[in-house]
Amino acid sequence: MKRSLIALTLAAALPLASTAFAADGLNYNYVEGGYAATNLDNDNDDIDADGLGLNASVAISPNFHLFGGFTAQESDEFDFLGERVETDVNQWRAGVGYNLGIADRTDLVARLAYEKVEVDDISVGGVNYDIDDGDDGYSAEVGVRSALTPNLEGHALAGYQDFGDDRDDFYARLGAQWKFNPNWGISGDVKLADGGSEWFIGPRFSW
């Protein structure tokens, strides 16, 4: 949790001299931090986790941007092999995106990302174990992002993720941002896949 807060502070201190690119009303230069949650449907018990999330994007040309994200979450107790288990999980995401204006205030967006999941420790029957294990893979998604009104924008993307060993899945990503002014807004995003969902909501600073 502390690492996420430090990362948010550092990102907010970056130089704010970049120029936004893309369709009118859309900005690919931003940093946001807030509440993140994951809900998984397990065969024996549902797994719920929540914590802090951080996302950022930087435009590097009129049609390309870099993006990344990080979440640090702690799970509720769930059943695993007859034991009540809790765990801490960190997720990383970094990639490159392509954005092309296809209509007034609407972009076609395609993104490719490296994904990593790290399990820091696990608690079994009240006993903590530092296992420091993880896995990595990739994701690809395509969809649209649109400035619906001067204060409201939304996005809808279809994606595919693969962590190897038959652990692949298609998903849908939906989100919106309400802008209070050109710099500040509140952003929300949900990723829906077979067997689970991931949520994020928090303030966004754009420049």
Secondary structure, 3 states (H helix, E strand, C coil): CHHHHHHHHHHHCCCCCCCCCCCCCCCCCEEEEEEEEEEECCCCCCEEEEEEEEEEEEECCCCEEEEEEEEEEEECCEEECCEEEEEEEEEEEEEEEEEEEEECCEEEEEEEEEEEEEEEEEEECCEEEEEEEEEEEEEEEEEEEEECCCCEEEEEEEEEEECCCCCEEEEEEEEEEEECCCCEEEEEEEEEECCEEEEEEEEEEEC
